[in-house]
Amino acid sequence: MKAPLQAHMTSIPANLQAVVERIMRACAAAGRAPESVALLAVSKTWPVADIRAAASAGQRQFGESYLQEALPKIGALPDLEWHFIGPLQGNKTRPVAEHFAWVHSVDRLKIAQRLSEQRPPGLAPLQVCLQVNVSGEASKSGCPPDEVVALAQAVAPLPRLGLRGLMAIPAPTTDLELQRRVFARLRQLQEAINQLPGMHLDTLSMGMSDDMEAAIMEGATLVRVGTAIFGRRH
Ligand SMILES: *Cc1c(COP(=O)(O)O)cnc(C)c1O
């Protein structure tokens, strides 16, 4: 057991560097500045030791999908920036409001209202993205695309939230053109929202280990990468 665990941890800095290089190449190909794309390291299922290995290599932003798993990790490493990217249930919003800096998976007004009410006054506003279901029936979570403009208008005024942008988890495909079409759809929705008075969404949270190049071509400002940094999840 010991040897593979050790081997895994020592590969994290090199994997991270390889991901940063992929992002830089994709930015160059898209004519974008390399600083225009942030990297969120998705550490779900991986232990604190692995997160420490990535943090020692300079990574600051980490994404988690499961609350029970995330809370002890945040307790162990409170100085990192924690993003909640998993499905959100109404009765689980309080710990999210109390312990995370960002939430990417807000897909209905009720959840946003609860997060705003439950965000502790001593903390900065909770930064949120609206999750959009860009793949239709292939996904259960996410706001339908034709409802996201109205959702953005309802969420923007909530006092303890900062509405930052849109997020999507498209159905997996190896077809680069299809990947790009779906990401372009999310960008167009963001542009439509930004036409409205007072709206300045600056974040497109899209792209994962297998499709970050397509996402960056279509304007991603944050890619959420797990497998390419930490290895395959069991
Ligand atoms: C697990 C997960 C990721 C990371 O996916 P990889 O393919 O491992 O890079 C990104 N976003 C969300 C919402 C996830 O749940």
The ligand as an SDF file (V2000), in Angstrom:
LIG
                    3D

 15 15  0  0  0  0  0  0  0  0999 V2000
  -15.5860   15.7660  -10.7640 C   0  0  0  0  0  0  0  0  0  0  0  0
  -15.9230   17.0850  -11.3790 C   0  0  0  0  0  0  0  0  0  0  0  0
  -14.9960   17.7670  -12.1920 C   0  0  0  0  0  0  0  0  0  0  0  0
  -13.6250   17.2160  -12.5580 C   0  0  0  0  0  0  0  0  0  0  0  0
  -13.7440   16.2670  -13.5700 O   0  0  0  0  0  0  0  0  0  0  0  0
  -12.4120   15.5480  -14.1870 P   0  0  0  0  0  0  0  0  0  0  0  0
  -12.9300   14.8920  -15.4030 O   0  0  0  0  0  0  0  0  0  0  0  0
  -11.9370   14.6000  -13.1450 O   0  0  0  0  0  0  0  0  0  0  0  0
  -11.4350   16.6160  -14.4750 O   0  0  0  0  0  0  0  0  0  0  0  0
  -15.3470   19.0150  -12.6790 C   0  0  0  0  0  0  0  0  0  0  0  0
  -16.5530   19.5650  -12.4030 N   0  0  0  0  0  0  0  0  0  0  0  0
  -17.4580   18.9430  -11.6330 C   0  0  0  0  0  0  0  0  0  0  0  0
  -18.7560   19.6110  -11.3520 C   0  0  0  0  0  0  0  0  0  0  0  0
  -17.1800   17.6820  -11.1010 C   0  0  0  0  0  0  0  0  0  0  0  0
  -18.1050   17.0850  -10.3510 O   0  0  0  0  0  0  0  0  0  0  0  0
  1  2  1  0
  2  3  1  0
  2 14  2  0
  3  4  1  0
  3 10  2  0
  4  5  1  0
  5  6  1  0
  6  7  2  0
  6  8  1  0
  6  9  1  0
 10 11  1  0
 11 12  2  0
 12 13  1  0
 12 14  1  0
 14 15  1  0
M  END
$$$$
